[in-house]
Amino acid sequence: MNLNICGVNISKKKNILYGLTKIYGIGLSLSNKICFDLKIDIKKKIINLKEVEINRLVNYIRKLNIENDLKILNKENLRRIISLNNYRSYRHKKKLPCRGQRTKTNAKTRKKMTHEII
């Protein structure tokens, strides 16, 4: 009872507006824009979509940078920032906040994060 769009299973019980947000890289505003561009009612359930609407939706979403493409693009941008060897790249390397937040009492979450940078 799921619809597979670009490798993501979306429950057919959900509204199209909130169902599209399950795809990495699509939030509420982009989901709303997609529905507006394709002239799909945002209150419509995914199960009530016609085959033609689903095909138009899939073709529209394939043109966007989503899921793995977006993750790869974000990693490349982070690597580019780190290669510049400036204050911001230093903060990224040390896994500290790089946008001016205080670190004396806060930033424990950022320090604990074990995400891969390089």
DSSP file (Angstrom, degrees, kcal/mol; ACC not computed):
  #  RESIDUE AA STRUCTURE BP1 BP2  ACC     N-H-->O    O-->H-N    N-H-->O    O-->H-N    TCO  KAPPA ALPHA  PHI   PSI    X-CA   Y-CA   Z-CA
    1    1 A M              0   0    0      0, 0.0    11,-1.8     0, 0.0     2,-0.3   0.000 360.0 360.0 360.0  33.9    0.0    0.0    0.0
    2    2 A N  E     -A   11   0A   0      9,-0.2     2,-0.5    10,-0.1     9,-0.2  -0.889 360.0-136.4-122.0 153.5    2.9    2.3   -0.8
    3    3 A L  E     -A   10   0A   0      7,-3.2     7,-2.9    -2,-0.3     2,-0.7  -0.941  17.7-143.5-107.8 128.9    3.8    4.4   -3.8
    4    4 A N  E     +A    9   0A   0     -2,-0.5     2,-0.5     5,-0.2     5,-0.2  -0.834  23.4 174.2 -97.8 112.1    7.5    4.2   -4.8
    5    5 A I  E >  S-A    8   0A   0      3,-2.4     3,-1.4    -2,-0.7    -2,-0.0  -0.969  73.0 -23.7-119.1 115.6    8.7    7.6   -6.1
    6    6 A C  T 3  S-     0   0    0     -2,-0.5    -1,-0.1     1,-0.3     3,-0.1   0.855 128.1 -47.8  53.6  41.2   12.5    7.8   -6.9
    7    7 A G  T 3  S+     0   0    0      1,-0.2     2,-0.5    60,-0.1    -1,-0.3   0.531 115.2 112.0  83.4   6.7   13.3    5.0   -4.5
    8    8 A V  E <   -A    5   0A   0     -3,-1.4    -3,-2.4     2,-0.0     2,-0.5  -0.957  61.9-137.2-116.7 127.6   11.3    6.3   -1.6
    9    9 A N  E     -A    4   0A   0     -2,-0.5     2,-0.4    -5,-0.2    -5,-0.2  -0.727  22.4-170.5 -84.4 123.8    8.1    4.5   -0.4
   10   10 A I  E     -A    3   0A   0     -7,-2.9    -7,-3.2    -2,-0.5     2,-0.1  -0.957  26.5-114.6-117.3 131.3    5.3    6.9    0.4
   11   11 A S  E >   -A    2   0A   0     -2,-0.4     3,-1.0    -9,-0.2    35,-0.2  -0.397  15.1-142.3 -64.4 135.0    2.1    5.8    2.1
   12   12 A K  T 3  S+     0   0    0    -11,-1.8    35,-1.8     1,-0.2    34,-0.2   0.598  95.3  69.4 -75.5 -10.1   -0.9    6.1   -0.1
   13   13 A K  T 3  S+     0   0    0    -12,-0.3    -1,-0.2    33,-0.2     2,-0.1   0.684  84.6  90.3 -79.1 -17.7   -3.0    7.2    2.8
   14   14 A K  S <  S-     0   0    0     -3,-1.0    32,-2.3     1,-0.1    33,-0.3  -0.338  86.2-101.9 -80.8 158.0   -1.2   10.5    3.1
   15   15 A N  B  >  -B   45   0B   0     30,-0.2     4,-2.4     1,-0.1    30,-0.2  -0.448  33.8-117.2 -67.9 152.4   -2.1   13.8    1.4
   16   16 A I  H  > S+     0   0    0     28,-2.5     4,-1.9    25,-0.3     5,-0.2   0.863 112.8  58.6 -61.8 -36.0    0.1   14.5   -1.6
   17   17 A L  H  4 S+     0   0    0     25,-1.1     4,-0.4    27,-0.2    -1,-0.2   0.920 116.1  31.7 -61.1 -46.0    1.5   17.7    0.2
   18   18 A Y  H  4 S+     0   0    0     24,-0.3     4,-0.3     1,-0.2     3,-0.2   0.742 113.3  62.2 -86.3 -24.3    2.8   15.8    3.2
   19   19 A G  H >< S+     0   0    0     -4,-2.4     3,-1.4     1,-0.2     4,-0.2   0.889  99.5  54.5 -67.2 -39.0    3.7   12.6    1.3
   20   20 A L  G >< S+     0   0    0     -4,-1.9     3,-1.6     1,-0.3    -1,-0.2   0.762  94.0  70.3 -67.4 -23.7    6.2   14.3   -0.9
   21   21 A T  G 3  S+     0   0    0     -4,-0.4    -1,-0.3     1,-0.3     5,-0.2   0.619  81.2  74.8 -71.3  -9.7    8.1   15.6    2.2
   22   22 A K  G <  S+     0   0    0     -3,-1.4     2,-0.4    -4,-0.3    -1,-0.3   0.688  78.5  89.8 -71.2 -17.7    9.2   12.0    2.9
   23   23 A I  S X  S-     0   0    0     -3,-1.6     3,-2.1    -4,-0.2     2,-0.2  -0.689  92.7-112.5 -82.3 129.1   11.6   12.4    0.0
   24   24 A Y  T 3  S+     0   0    0     -2,-0.4    43,-2.3     1,-0.3    46,-0.2  -0.439 104.1  26.8 -63.2 123.0   15.0   13.8    1.2
   25   25 A G  T 3  S+     0   0    0     -2,-0.2     2,-0.6    41,-0.2    -1,-0.3   0.307  99.4  97.6 106.1  -7.1   15.4   17.3   -0.3
   26   26 A I    <   +     0   0    0     -3,-2.1    -1,-0.2    -5,-0.2    -3,-0.1  -0.955  47.9 173.3-117.7 115.3   11.6   18.1   -0.6
   27   27 A G     >  -     0   0    0     -2,-0.6     4,-2.3    -3,-0.1     5,-0.2  -0.299  50.5 -80.9-102.7-168.3   10.1   20.1    2.2
   28   28 A L  H  > S+     0   0    0      2,-0.2     4,-2.5     1,-0.2     5,-0.2   0.909 126.6  49.0 -64.6 -43.2    6.7   21.6    2.6
   29   29 A S  H  > S+     0   0    0      2,-0.2     4,-2.1     1,-0.2    -1,-0.2   0.918 114.8  43.9 -67.1 -41.9    7.3   24.7    0.4
   30   30 A L  H  > S+     0   0    0      2,-0.2     4,-2.5     1,-0.2    -1,-0.2   0.885 113.3  52.3 -68.9 -37.2    8.8   22.7   -2.5
   31   31 A S  H  X S+     0   0    0     -4,-2.3     4,-2.2     2,-0.2    -2,-0.2   0.907 109.9  49.0 -62.5 -41.9    6.0   20.1   -2.2
   32   32 A N  H  X S+     0   0    0     -4,-2.5     4,-2.2     2,-0.2    -2,-0.2   0.898 111.1  50.1 -63.6 -41.1    3.5   22.9   -2.4
   33   33 A K  H  X S+     0   0    0     -4,-2.1     4,-2.9     2,-0.2    -2,-0.2   0.895 109.2  51.6 -64.7 -41.2    5.3   24.4   -5.4
   34   34 A I  H  X S+     0   0    0     -4,-2.5     4,-2.2     2,-0.2    -2,-0.2   0.933 111.4  46.8 -61.6 -46.4    5.3   21.0   -7.2
   35   35 A C  H  <>S+     0   0    0     -4,-2.2     5,-2.7     1,-0.2     4,-0.4   0.891 113.6  49.0 -63.3 -39.3    1.6   20.5   -6.6
   36   36 A F  H ><5S+     0   0    0     -4,-2.2     3,-0.8     3,-0.2    -2,-0.2   0.927 112.0  47.9 -65.9 -45.1    0.9   24.1   -7.8
   37   37 A D  H 3<5S+     0   0    0     -4,-2.9    -2,-0.2     1,-0.2    -1,-0.2   0.868 117.3  41.7 -64.2 -37.1    3.0   23.6  -11.0
   38   38 A L  T 3<5S-     0   0    0     -4,-2.2    -1,-0.2    -5,-0.2    -2,-0.2   0.418 109.7-123.1 -91.4   1.7    1.3   20.2  -11.8
   39   39 A K  T < 5 +     0   0    0     -3,-0.8     2,-0.4    -4,-0.4    -3,-0.2   0.906  58.3 150.7  56.7  46.3   -2.1   21.5  -10.9
   40   40 A I      < -     0   0    0     -5,-2.7    -1,-0.2    -6,-0.1     2,-0.2  -0.923  52.4-113.8-107.9 133.0   -2.7   18.8   -8.3
   41   41 A D    >   -     0   0    0     -2,-0.4     3,-1.4     1,-0.2   -25,-0.3  -0.476  18.5-143.0 -65.8 129.3   -4.9   19.6   -5.3
   42   42 A I  T 3  S+     0   0    0      1,-0.3   -25,-1.1    -2,-0.2   -24,-0.3   0.697  98.7  57.3 -71.5 -17.6   -2.8   19.5   -2.1
   43   43 A K  T 3  S+     0   0    0    -28,-0.1    -1,-0.3   -27,-0.1     2,-0.2   0.515  82.8 111.7 -87.6  -5.1   -5.6   18.0   -0.1
   44   44 A K    <   -     0   0    0     -3,-1.4   -28,-2.5   -29,-0.1   -27,-0.2  -0.460  69.7-123.9 -72.6 137.3   -5.8   15.0   -2.5
   45   45 A K  B >   -B   15   0B   0    -30,-0.2     3,-0.9    -2,-0.2     4,-0.2  -0.477  16.9-122.2 -76.7 152.4   -4.7   11.6   -1.1
   46   46 A I  G >  S+     0   0    0    -32,-2.3     3,-1.4     1,-0.3   -33,-0.2   0.837 111.9  61.0 -64.7 -32.4   -2.0    9.8   -3.0
   47   47 A I  G 3  S+     0   0    0    -35,-1.8    -1,-0.3   -33,-0.3   -34,-0.1   0.769 101.4  54.4 -66.2 -24.2   -4.3    6.8   -3.4
   48   48 A N  G <  S+     0   0    0     -3,-0.9    -1,-0.3   -36,-0.2    -2,-0.2   0.434  82.4 114.2 -90.2   0.0   -6.7    9.0   -5.4
   49   49 A L    <   -     0   0    0     -3,-1.4     2,-0.1    -4,-0.2    -3,-0.0  -0.466  66.1-125.7 -71.7 141.8   -4.1   10.2   -7.9
   50   50 A K     >  -     0   0    0     -2,-0.2     4,-2.2     1,-0.1     5,-0.2  -0.432  23.4-109.4 -81.1 162.6   -4.6    9.1  -11.5
   51   51 A E  H  > S+     0   0    0      1,-0.2     4,-2.3     2,-0.2     5,-0.2   0.865 119.8  53.8 -60.2 -37.9   -1.8    7.3  -13.4
   52   52 A V  H  > S+     0   0    0      1,-0.2     4,-2.3     2,-0.2    -1,-0.2   0.908 108.8  48.4 -64.2 -42.3   -1.2   10.4  -15.5
   53   53 A E  H  > S+     0   0    0      2,-0.2     4,-2.4     1,-0.2    -2,-0.2   0.886 110.6  51.1 -66.2 -38.8   -0.8   12.6  -12.5
   54   54 A I  H  X S+     0   0    0     -4,-2.2     4,-2.6     2,-0.2    -2,-0.2   0.916 110.4  49.3 -64.5 -42.6    1.7   10.1  -10.9
   55   55 A N  H  X S+     0   0    0     -4,-2.3     4,-2.4     2,-0.2    -2,-0.2   0.912 112.2  47.5 -63.6 -42.8    3.7    9.9  -14.1
   56   56 A R  H  X S+     0   0    0     -4,-2.3     4,-2.2     2,-0.2    -1,-0.2   0.901 112.5  50.8 -63.6 -39.5    3.9   13.8  -14.3
   57   57 A L  H  X S+     0   0    0     -4,-2.4     4,-2.4     2,-0.2    -2,-0.2   0.925 111.1  46.9 -62.9 -46.6    4.8   13.9  -10.7
   58   58 A V  H  X S+     0   0    0     -4,-2.6     4,-2.1     1,-0.2    -2,-0.2   0.910 112.7  49.7 -63.9 -43.0    7.6   11.3  -11.1
   59   59 A N  H  X S+     0   0    0     -4,-2.4     4,-0.7     1,-0.2    -1,-0.2   0.883 112.4  48.1 -64.0 -38.3    9.0   13.1  -14.2
   60   60 A Y  H >< S+     0   0    0     -4,-2.2     3,-0.7     1,-0.2     4,-0.4   0.915 112.5  47.8 -66.9 -43.6    9.0   16.5  -12.4
   61   61 A I  H >< S+     0   0    0     -4,-2.4     3,-1.3     1,-0.2    -2,-0.2   0.834 102.4  62.9 -70.1 -32.7   10.7   15.1   -9.3
   62   62 A R  H 3< S+     0   0    0     -4,-2.1    -1,-0.2     1,-0.3    -2,-0.2   0.776  97.2  59.0 -63.0 -25.3   13.4   13.3  -11.4
   63   63 A K  T << S+     0   0    0     -4,-0.7    -1,-0.3    -3,-0.7    -2,-0.2   0.679  95.2  82.4 -76.5 -17.2   14.6   16.7  -12.6
   64   64 A L  S <  S-     0   0    0     -3,-1.3     2,-1.0    -4,-0.4     6,-0.1  -0.465  89.7-110.2 -86.7 157.9   15.3   17.9   -9.1
   65   65 A N        +     0   0    0     -2,-0.1     2,-0.3   -40,-0.1    -2,-0.1  -0.795  62.4 146.0 -84.6 104.3   18.4   17.2   -7.0
   66   66 A I    >>  -     0   0    0     -2,-1.0     3,-1.3    -4,-0.1     4,-0.6  -0.866  43.8  -3.6-136.5 169.4   17.0   14.9   -4.4
   67   67 A E  H 3> S+     0   0    0    -43,-2.3     4,-2.1    -2,-0.3     3,-0.2  -0.202 128.9   2.7  51.1-124.6   18.0   11.9   -2.3
   68   68 A N  H 3> S+     0   0    0      1,-0.2     4,-2.7     2,-0.2    -1,-0.3   0.850 131.4  56.7 -65.3 -36.7   21.6   10.6   -3.1
   69   69 A D  H <> S+     0   0    0     -3,-1.3     4,-2.2     1,-0.2    -1,-0.2   0.920 110.7  44.8 -59.7 -43.1   22.3   13.3   -5.6
   70   70 A L  H  X S+     0   0    0     -4,-0.6     4,-2.4    -3,-0.2    -2,-0.2   0.891 112.3  51.0 -68.9 -39.9   21.6   16.0   -3.0
   71   71 A K  H  X S+     0   0    0     -4,-2.1     4,-2.2     2,-0.2    -2,-0.2   0.913 111.9  47.4 -63.7 -42.3   23.6   14.2   -0.3
   72   72 A I  H  X S+     0   0    0     -4,-2.7     4,-2.4     2,-0.2    -2,-0.2   0.911 111.5  51.2 -64.0 -42.7   26.6   13.9   -2.7
   73   73 A L  H  X S+     0   0    0     -4,-2.2     4,-2.2    -5,-0.2    -2,-0.2   0.899 109.9  49.4 -62.1 -41.7   26.3   17.6   -3.7
   74   74 A N  H  X S+     0   0    0     -4,-2.4     4,-2.2     2,-0.2    -1,-0.2   0.901 111.0  49.6 -64.6 -41.0   26.3   18.6    0.0
   75   75 A K  H  X S+     0   0    0     -4,-2.2     4,-2.5     2,-0.2    -2,-0.2   0.905 110.4  50.5 -64.4 -40.9   29.4   16.5    0.8
   76   76 A E  H  X S+     0   0    0     -4,-2.4     4,-2.2     1,-0.2    -2,-0.2   0.907 110.1  50.0 -63.5 -41.1   31.2   18.0   -2.2
   77   77 A N  H  X S+     0   0    0     -4,-2.2     4,-2.1     2,-0.2    -1,-0.2   0.897 111.2  49.0 -63.5 -40.0   30.3   21.5   -1.0
   78   78 A L  H  X S+     0   0    0     -4,-2.2     4,-2.3     2,-0.2    -2,-0.2   0.901 110.5  50.2 -66.8 -40.8   31.6   20.7    2.4
   79   79 A R  H  X S+     0   0    0     -4,-2.5     4,-2.0     2,-0.2    -2,-0.2   0.890 109.7  51.8 -62.6 -38.8   34.8   19.3    1.0
   80   80 A R  H  X S+     0   0    0     -4,-2.2     4,-0.6     2,-0.2    -2,-0.2   0.910 110.0  48.5 -64.2 -42.5   35.3   22.4   -1.0
   81   81 A I  H >< S+     0   0    0     -4,-2.1     3,-1.0     1,-0.2     5,-0.4   0.912 111.5  49.9 -63.5 -42.4   34.8   24.6    2.1
   82   82 A I  H >< S+     0   0    0     -4,-2.3     3,-1.1     1,-0.2    -1,-0.2   0.845 104.4  58.8 -66.2 -33.6   37.3   22.5    4.0
   83   83 A S  H 3< S+     0   0    0     -4,-2.0    -1,-0.2     1,-0.2    -2,-0.2   0.657  90.3  72.2 -71.7 -13.5   39.9   22.8    1.2
   84   84 A L  T << S-     0   0    0     -3,-1.0    -1,-0.2    -4,-0.6    -2,-0.2   0.724  91.5-144.0 -73.7 -20.5   39.9   26.6    1.5
   85   85 A N    <   +     0   0    0     -3,-1.1     2,-0.2    -4,-0.4    -3,-0.1   0.952  51.0 128.3  54.8  56.8   41.8   26.4    4.8
   86   86 A N  S  > S-     0   0    0     -5,-0.4     4,-2.3    -4,-0.1     5,-0.2  -0.610  77.7 -78.0-123.6-170.5   40.1   29.4    6.5
   87   87 A Y  H  > S+     0   0    0      1,-0.2     4,-2.2    -2,-0.2     5,-0.2   0.900 128.7  50.3 -59.4 -43.1   38.3   29.9    9.8
   88   88 A R  H  > S+     0   0    0      1,-0.2     4,-1.9     2,-0.2    -1,-0.2   0.895 110.9  48.3 -64.6 -40.4   35.1   28.2    8.7
   89   89 A S  H  > S+     0   0    0     -8,-0.2     4,-2.5     2,-0.2    -1,-0.2   0.876 109.2  54.1 -68.3 -35.9   37.0   25.1    7.4
   90   90 A Y  H  X S+     0   0    0     -4,-2.3     4,-2.1     2,-0.2    -2,-0.2   0.922 108.7  48.8 -61.1 -44.0   39.0   24.9   10.6
   91   91 A R  H  <>S+     0   0    0     -4,-2.2     5,-2.8     1,-0.2     4,-0.3   0.874 110.8  50.6 -64.8 -37.7   35.7   24.9   12.6
   92   92 A H  H ><5S+     0   0    0     -4,-1.9     3,-1.1     3,-0.2    -1,-0.2   0.919 109.4  50.6 -64.6 -43.0   34.3   22.1   10.3
   93   93 A K  H 3<5S+     0   0    0     -4,-2.5    -2,-0.2     1,-0.3    -1,-0.2   0.889 112.6  45.8 -62.5 -39.5   37.5   20.0   10.8
   94   94 A K  T 3<5S-     0   0    0     -4,-2.1    -1,-0.3    -5,-0.2    -2,-0.2   0.434 112.5-121.3 -83.0   0.4   37.3   20.4   14.6
   95   95 A K  T < 5 +     0   0    0     -3,-1.1    -3,-0.2    -4,-0.3    18,-0.1   0.903  67.5 135.1  57.8  45.4   33.5   19.6   14.5
   96   96 A L      < -     0   0    0     -5,-2.8    -1,-0.2    -6,-0.1    -2,-0.1  -0.798  67.6 -82.7-115.2 160.3   32.6   22.9   16.1
   97   97 A P        -     0   0    0      0, 0.0     3,-0.2     0, 0.0    -1,-0.1  -0.403  38.4-168.0 -62.3 138.6   29.9   25.4   15.2
   98   98 A C        +     0   0    0      1,-0.2    -7,-0.1    -2,-0.1    -6,-0.1   0.283  68.6  73.0-115.4  10.7   31.2   27.6   12.4
   99   99 A R  S    S-     0   0    0    -11,-0.0    -1,-0.2     0, 0.0   -11,-0.0  -0.037 116.7 -83.9-118.8  32.5   28.5   30.3   12.4
  100  100 A G  S    S+     0   0    0      1,-0.2    -2,-0.1    -3,-0.2     2,-0.1   0.522  75.8 148.4  89.4   6.0   29.3   32.3   15.5
  101  101 A Q        -     0   0    0      1,-0.1    -1,-0.2     2,-0.0     2,-0.1  -0.386  52.6-103.3 -72.7 154.7   27.5   30.2   18.1
  102  102 A R        -     0   0    0      1,-0.1    -1,-0.1    -2,-0.1     0, 0.0  -0.422  29.2-171.9 -74.9 153.2   29.0   30.1   21.6
  103  103 A T        +     0   0    0     -2,-0.1    -1,-0.1     2,-0.1    -2,-0.0   0.405  63.7  87.1-125.7  -1.6   30.8   26.9   22.7
  104  104 A K  S    S+     0   0    0      1,-0.1    -2,-0.0     3,-0.0     3,-0.0   0.946 116.1   1.3 -67.1 -46.2   31.5   27.5   26.4
  105  105 A T  S    S+     0   0    0      3,-0.0     3,-0.2     2,-0.0    -1,-0.1   0.668 131.6  43.7-114.2 -23.7   28.2   26.0   27.5
  106  106 A N  S    S+     0   0    0      1,-0.1    -5,-0.0     2,-0.1     0, 0.0  -0.291  72.2  74.1-108.6-165.9   26.4   25.0   24.3
  107  107 A A     >  +     0   0    0     -2,-0.1     4,-1.9   -11,-0.1     5,-0.1   0.617  54.9 129.2  73.2  16.2   27.4   23.1   21.1
  108  108 A K  H  > S+     0   0    0      1,-0.2     4,-1.8     2,-0.2     5,-0.1   0.878  72.1  53.0 -66.5 -35.6   27.5   19.7   22.9
  109  109 A T  H  > S+     0   0    0      1,-0.2     4,-1.3     2,-0.2    -1,-0.2   0.933 108.7  48.4 -64.1 -45.4   25.3   18.3   20.2
  110  110 A R  H  4 S+     0   0    0      1,-0.2    -1,-0.2     2,-0.2    -2,-0.2   0.870 111.2  50.8 -63.5 -37.5   27.6   19.5   17.4
  111  111 A K  H  < S+     0   0    0     -4,-1.9    -1,-0.2     1,-0.2    -2,-0.2   0.847 110.0  50.3 -69.4 -33.0   30.7   18.1   19.2
  112  112 A K  H  < S+     0   0    0     -4,-1.8    -1,-0.2    -5,-0.1    -2,-0.2   0.742  83.3 110.4 -76.3 -23.3   29.0   14.7   19.6
  113  113 A M     <  -     0   0    0     -4,-1.3    -3,-0.0   -18,-0.1    -4,-0.0  -0.276  49.9-165.8 -60.1 132.6   28.0   14.4   16.0
  114  114 A T        +     0   0    0      2,-0.0    -1,-0.1     3,-0.0     2,-0.1  -0.211  31.8 147.7-113.1  41.4   30.1   11.7   14.3
  115  115 A H        -     0   0    0      1,-0.1     2,-0.5     2,-0.0    -2,-0.0  -0.438  53.4-108.0 -77.3 153.9   29.2   12.6   10.7
  116  116 A E        +     0   0    0      1,-0.2    -1,-0.1    -2,-0.1    -2,-0.0  -0.679  35.2 176.9 -84.2 126.9   31.8   12.0    8.0
  117  117 A I              0   0    0     -2,-0.5    -1,-0.2   -24,-0.1   -35,-0.1   0.862 360.0 360.0 -96.1 -46.5   33.3   15.2    6.7
  118  118 A I              0   0    0    -40,-0.0    -2,-0.1   -39,-0.0    -1,-0.0   0.422 360.0 360.0-107.9 360.0   35.9   13.9    4.2
